[in-house]
Amino acid sequence: MKGLTVQRIVSIIIIFCACIMLTFPATSAARAQRPAIAAAADLQFALQEIAARFQEETGLEVRLSFGSSGNFTHQIAQGAPFELFLSADENYIFHLAQKGLTADQGALYAIGRIVLFAPHGSPLRVDESLQDLRAAITDGRIKRFAIANPEHAPYGRAAQAALEHETLWKPLSPFLVFGENASQATQFAAAGTSQGGIIPLSLSKAPQISRLGSFALIPADWHAGEPLRQRMVLMKTAGDTARKFYHYLQQPTARDIFVRFGFLLADEDNH
C-alpha cells in the first residue's frame, strides 16, 4: 500500500511537471518566435491541447506557463514579459487594464466549475450535496483536504465560498492543505496523501486525473460571489503570433475543446 502511494505520487508529479518543458525555449531565436502565455492552472490540459492544434494548423508555437491568476497578475504588473494572459477571474484582467498594461479589457472565454474529488481508496464518498464530507469531518475520516490557496487562486476562493455556503469551512479548516494554484491542489487531492479536495472540473475531466478518482459537481450557486468568469487579454506588447493565438481561442475548434473539459462558454452579455 505504501509503495502504491509513492507510485501514485510520482505519477502525479510527472503529469503536472510535464508542462514546465513548454516554458523553456532552446534558443533566443525560439523565444522570439514563441510568445509567452500566462494561463490559469485550471487550463493546463485544455490549453495544451488547443496550443497543439494551433501549431498543427498554423505552424506557429506559443510558450505556456500555468499558475495562479493572482500571482500572474502581480508578475505582469511588475513587468513580466507575457504577451497574453488567460485568467480564471476576470477582475484580474480589469485590474491590469486600469493600469494601462493591456490592449483592451479582453474577452470572456469561459466560466469554470468546481467539483468534490476523492482518490480511489479514499474513505470519502463524493456527492454533490457534500453530505458525506460533512459526516467524514465528524467521524474522523478526514485528515487532509486540498483546495487552492484562496489568497491568490480564484478556484480556492470558489472552494471556500462553497464550503462556507454549507457551513463546512470552519470545521474543515484544521484539515485543509493549500495548493499554490489549482493544479497543485489537484496534485494533493489526487495523489492519495489526502482524502480529497475541491478542484476544477476541467482538471477532473482530464484522463490523467479522472482515472485516479471520482468527482461530483458542486452547484454553481454555492459560490455565486466567486463565479469563475474567465477572461483573457492581450498585453500592449503582444506580437503577431500572440494575437493570432488570441483569435484562435475564440474559434470553434478551441471552444469545442473548452466544452469537452467542462467549461461553460460565455457571451459578453451573459452576466
C-alpha positions as CSV (number, residue, x, y, z in Angstrom):
1,M,0.0,0.0,0.0
2,K,2.8,2.3,0.9
3,G,4.6,1.6,-2.4
4,L,1.3,2.2,-4.3
5,T,1.0,5.6,-2.7
6,V,4.5,6.5,-3.7
7,Q,3.9,5.3,-7.3
8,R,0.8,7.4,-7.4
9,I,2.6,10.5,-6.2
10,V,5.4,10.1,-8.7
11,S,2.8,9.6,-11.5
12,I,1.0,12.8,-10.5
13,I,4.3,14.8,-10.3
14,I,5.3,13.6,-13.8
15,I,1.9,14.6,-15.2
16,F,1.8,18.1,-13.7
17,C,5.5,18.9,-14.3
18,A,5.5,17.9,-17.9
19,C,4.1,21.3,-18.9
20,I,7.2,23.0,-17.5
21,M,9.2,22.0,-20.6
22,L,6.9,24.2,-22.6
23,T,8.3,27.3,-20.9
24,F,11.9,26.9,-21.8
25,P,12.9,27.6,-25.4
26,A,16.1,26.1,-26.8
27,T,17.5,29.3,-28.2
28,S,16.9,33.1,-28.1
29,A,15.6,32.8,-31.6
30,A,13.0,30.3,-30.5
31,R,12.0,32.7,-27.6
32,A,11.3,35.5,-30.2
33,Q,9.1,33.2,-32.2
34,R,7.2,31.6,-29.3
35,P,5.4,34.3,-27.3
36,A,5.0,33.7,-23.5
37,I,1.4,33.0,-22.5
38,A,0.3,33.1,-18.8
39,A,-2.6,30.9,-18.1
40,A,-4.7,29.9,-15.0
41,A,-3.8,26.5,-13.7
42,D,-7.3,25.1,-14.5
43,L,-6.4,25.4,-18.2
44,Q,-3.4,23.1,-18.0
45,F,-4.8,20.2,-20.1
46,A,-7.3,22.0,-22.2
47,L,-4.9,24.8,-23.3
48,Q,-2.1,22.4,-24.1
49,E,-4.4,20.6,-26.5
50,I,-5.5,23.8,-28.0
51,A,-2.0,25.0,-28.5
52,A,-1.0,21.8,-30.2
53,R,-4.0,22.2,-32.6
54,F,-3.0,25.8,-33.2
55,Q,0.6,24.7,-34.1
56,E,-0.7,22.0,-36.4
57,E,-3.0,24.4,-38.3
58,T,-0.7,27.4,-38.4
59,G,2.9,26.2,-37.9
60,L,3.2,28.8,-35.0
61,E,4.1,27.9,-31.4
62,V,3.5,29.5,-28.1
63,R,5.1,29.0,-24.7
64,L,2.6,28.2,-22.0
65,S,3.1,28.9,-18.3
66,F,0.4,27.8,-15.8
67,G,-0.1,29.1,-12.3
68,S,-2.5,31.1,-10.1
69,S,-4.2,34.1,-11.7
70,G,-3.3,36.3,-8.7
71,N,0.4,35.6,-8.9
72,F,0.4,36.1,-12.7
73,T,-1.3,39.5,-12.2
74,H,1.4,40.6,-9.8
75,Q,4.1,39.4,-12.2
76,I,2.6,41.2,-15.1
77,A,2.2,44.4,-13.1
78,Q,5.9,44.1,-12.2
79,G,6.9,43.8,-15.9
80,A,6.9,40.0,-16.6
81,P,7.1,39.7,-20.5
82,F,3.8,37.8,-21.1
83,E,2.0,38.7,-24.3
84,L,-1.3,37.1,-23.5
85,F,-3.0,36.3,-20.1
86,L,-5.8,33.9,-19.5
87,S,-7.2,34.5,-16.0
88,A,-9.6,32.4,-14.0
89,D,-11.1,35.6,-12.6
90,E,-11.9,38.5,-14.9
91,N,-11.4,41.0,-12.2
92,Y,-7.6,40.5,-12.5
93,I,-7.9,41.5,-16.2
94,F,-9.8,44.6,-15.3
95,H,-7.1,45.5,-12.8
96,L,-4.4,45.2,-15.4
97,A,-6.5,47.2,-17.9
98,Q,-6.9,50.0,-15.4
99,K,-3.1,50.2,-15.1
100,G,-2.9,50.6,-18.8
101,L,-0.9,47.4,-19.4
102,T,-3.4,45.6,-21.7
103,A,-4.6,46.2,-25.3
104,D,-8.2,46.5,-24.0
105,Q,-10.4,44.7,-21.5
106,G,-10.1,41.4,-23.3
107,A,-12.7,38.7,-23.9
108,L,-14.7,36.4,-21.7
109,Y,-13.8,32.9,-22.9
110,A,-15.4,30.6,-20.4
111,I,-17.0,30.0,-17.0
112,G,-15.4,27.4,-14.7
113,R,-16.9,24.9,-12.3
114,I,-15.7,23.2,-9.2
115,V,-16.0,19.6,-8.0
116,L,-15.6,17.5,-4.9
117,F,-12.8,15.0,-5.8
118,A,-11.7,11.9,-3.9
119,P,-8.9,9.5,-5.0
120,H,-9.6,5.8,-5.3
121,G,-9.3,4.1,-1.9
122,S,-10.4,7.2,0.0
123,P,-12.9,6.8,2.8
124,L,-14.7,9.8,1.5
125,R,-17.6,9.3,-0.8
126,V,-18.2,12.1,-3.3
127,D,-21.7,13.6,-3.6
128,E,-22.8,17.0,-4.9
129,S,-24.6,17.7,-1.6
130,L,-21.3,17.3,0.4
131,Q,-23.2,15.2,2.9
132,D,-20.6,12.6,3.3
133,L,-17.9,15.2,3.6
134,R,-19.8,16.6,6.5
135,A,-20.1,13.2,8.1
136,A,-16.4,12.4,7.4
137,I,-15.3,15.5,9.3
138,T,-17.4,14.5,12.3
139,D,-16.4,10.8,12.4
140,G,-12.7,11.4,11.8
141,R,-12.3,10.1,8.3
142,I,-10.9,13.4,7.0
143,K,-7.2,14.0,7.9
144,R,-6.2,16.2,4.9
145,F,-8.4,18.0,2.4
146,A,-7.0,20.1,-0.5
147,I,-8.0,23.3,-2.2
148,A,-6.1,26.0,-4.0
149,N,-4.9,28.9,-1.8
150,P,-7.8,31.4,-1.7
151,E,-5.4,34.3,-1.2
152,H,-4.4,34.3,-4.9
153,A,-6.2,31.5,-6.7
154,P,-9.8,32.0,-7.9
155,Y,-10.6,28.3,-7.6
156,G,-9.5,28.4,-4.0
157,R,-11.9,31.3,-3.3
158,A,-14.7,29.5,-5.0
159,A,-14.0,26.4,-2.9
160,Q,-14.0,28.5,0.2
161,A,-17.3,30.1,-0.8
162,A,-18.9,26.7,-1.4
163,L,-17.8,25.4,1.9
164,E,-19.0,28.5,3.7
165,H,-22.3,28.1,2.0
166,E,-22.7,24.7,3.6
167,T,-21.2,25.8,6.9
168,L,-18.3,23.5,6.4
169,W,-15.4,26.0,6.2
170,K,-14.8,26.3,9.9
171,P,-15.0,22.6,10.8
172,L,-12.9,21.6,7.8
173,S,-10.2,24.4,8.3
174,P,-7.9,22.3,10.6
175,F,-7.6,19.7,7.8
176,L,-7.0,22.0,4.9
177,V,-3.9,21.8,2.7
178,F,-3.4,24.7,0.3
179,G,-2.1,24.2,-3.2
180,E,-0.2,27.2,-4.7
181,N,-2.7,27.0,-7.5
182,A,-5.5,24.8,-8.8
183,S,-3.1,22.4,-10.4
184,Q,-1.1,21.8,-7.3
185,A,-4.3,21.4,-5.3
186,T,-5.3,18.8,-7.7
187,Q,-2.0,17.0,-7.2
188,F,-2.7,17.0,-3.4
189,A,-6.3,15.8,-3.9
190,A,-5.5,13.0,-6.4
191,A,-2.2,11.6,-5.1
192,G,-3.7,9.7,-2.2
193,T,-2.0,11.6,0.5
194,S,-5.2,13.4,1.3
195,Q,-8.8,12.1,1.4
196,G,-9.9,14.5,-1.3
197,G,-10.3,18.1,-2.2
198,I,-12.3,20.7,-4.2
199,I,-10.7,21.3,-7.5
200,P,-11.6,22.5,-11.1
201,L,-13.9,20.4,-13.2
202,S,-11.6,20.9,-16.1
203,L,-8.7,19.1,-14.4
204,S,-11.0,16.4,-13.0
205,K,-12.2,15.6,-16.5
206,A,-8.7,15.2,-17.9
207,P,-8.0,11.4,-18.4
208,Q,-4.7,11.7,-16.4
209,I,-6.7,12.8,-13.4
210,S,-10.1,11.1,-13.9
211,R,-8.5,7.7,-13.8
212,L,-7.2,8.4,-10.3
213,G,-10.5,9.0,-8.6
214,S,-14.1,10.2,-8.8
215,F,-15.8,13.5,-8.6
216,A,-19.2,15.2,-8.1
217,L,-20.1,18.6,-9.5
218,I,-20.7,21.3,-6.9
219,P,-23.7,23.7,-7.5
220,A,-22.6,26.9,-9.1
221,D,-24.9,29.0,-6.9
222,W,-23.0,27.9,-3.8
223,H,-20.1,30.1,-4.9
224,A,-22.2,32.8,-6.7
225,G,-20.0,35.5,-5.2
226,E,-17.0,33.8,-6.9
227,P,-18.5,32.9,-10.3
228,L,-15.2,31.9,-12.0
229,R,-15.8,34.2,-15.0
230,Q,-12.7,33.6,-17.0
231,R,-11.3,36.3,-19.2
232,M,-8.3,36.6,-21.5
233,V,-6.4,39.7,-22.7
234,L,-3.5,40.7,-24.9
235,M,-0.8,42.9,-23.4
236,K,0.1,46.1,-25.2
237,T,3.4,44.4,-26.2
238,A,1.7,41.4,-27.8
239,G,3.2,40.4,-31.2
240,D,1.6,38.8,-34.2
241,T,1.7,35.2,-33.0
242,A,0.1,36.0,-29.7
243,R,-2.6,37.9,-31.5
244,K,-3.3,35.0,-33.8
245,F,-3.5,32.6,-30.8
246,Y,-5.9,35.0,-29.0
247,H,-8.1,35.0,-32.1
248,Y,-7.8,31.2,-32.4
249,L,-9.0,30.7,-28.8
250,Q,-12.3,32.3,-29.8
251,Q,-12.9,30.0,-32.8
252,P,-15.0,26.7,-32.9
253,T,-12.0,24.3,-32.6
254,A,-10.8,25.9,-29.4
255,R,-14.3,26.4,-28.0
256,D,-15.1,22.8,-28.6
257,I,-12.1,21.7,-26.5
258,F,-13.1,24.1,-23.7
259,V,-16.5,22.5,-23.6
260,R,-15.1,18.9,-23.6
261,F,-13.1,19.8,-20.5
262,G,-16.2,21.0,-18.7
263,F,-16.0,24.8,-19.2
264,L,-19.2,26.7,-20.0
265,L,-19.0,29.0,-22.9
266,A,-19.8,32.6,-22.0
267,D,-21.1,35.5,-24.0
268,E,-20.2,39.1,-23.1
269,D,-23.9,40.0,-22.3
270,N,-24.3,36.8,-20.1
271,H,-23.8,38.2,-16.6
